[in-house]
């Protein structure tokens, strides 16, 4: 039996910190993205959505379960958090 998409991506929401190649006062601009995926998959999914040359790393911060539920993300979905 082939696992469904939800099983392959897990049911967690990961925070991913993205460093752009755009400078603000001489420093790279940072973005925070969320990925509905396992820790191992999250950075790869985010990097597939941002311009080449940008970097991504899992954040040390996490989301509370109720915060993650409010995002209503589908397995494998990624999006930038706008603040």
C-alpha positions in Angstrom: 0.0 0.0 0.0 1.3 3.5 -0.9 1.3 5.9 2.0 -1.0 9.0 1.5 0.5 12.5 1.4 -0.4 13.3 5.0 1.6 10.3 6.2 4.6 11.1 4.1 4.8 14.7 5.3 3.8 14.0 8.9 1.4 16.2 10.8 3.8 18.8 12.2 4.3 22.4 11.3 7.9 23.6 11.2 9.2 27.1 11.4 12.0 27.8 8.9 14.2 30.9 8.9 15.2 32.1 5.5 18.1 34.4 4.7 17.7 36.4 1.5 20.3 37.9 -0.7 18.7 41.3 -0.2 20.6 43.6 2.2 19.1 46.0 4.7 21.7 48.3 6.3 24.4 45.9 5.1 22.8 42.8 6.6 20.8 40.0 4.8 17.1 40.3 5.3 15.4 37.5 7.1 12.0 35.9 6.6 10.1 33.3 8.6 8.3 30.5 6.7 6.1 27.7 7.9 6.1 24.2 6.4 3.5 21.4 7.0 6.2 18.7 6.9 8.7 16.7 8.9 11.8 18.4 10.1 13.8 16.6 7.5 11.6 17.9 4.6 10.7 21.4 5.8 13.9 23.2 4.6 13.8 21.5 1.2 10.2 22.4 0.6 10.9 26.1 1.5 14.0 26.3 -0.6 12.0 25.1 -3.6 9.8 28.2 -3.2 12.4 30.9 -2.7 14.9 32.3 -5.2 18.1 30.5 -5.8 20.9 31.6 -3.5 18.7 32.1 -0.5 19.3 29.8 2.5 16.9 28.1 4.9 17.3 26.5 8.3 14.9 25.1 10.8 14.1 27.6 13.6 14.8 26.8 17.2 11.4 28.4 18.0 8.2 26.3 17.6 4.5 26.8 17.4 2.0 25.8 20.0 -0.5 23.2 18.8 -3.4 25.7 18.8 -1.3 28.2 16.8 -0.4 25.5 14.2 -4.1 24.6 13.9 -5.0 28.2 13.1 -2.8 28.1 10.0 -5.0 25.3 8.5 -2.2 24.0 6.3 -2.3 21.0 4.1 0.5 18.4 4.2 3.5 19.6 2.1 2.3 23.2 2.0 4.7 26.1 2.7 4.1 29.8 3.1 5.9 32.9 4.3 4.7 34.4 7.6 4.1 38.1 7.1 4.5 40.1 10.3 
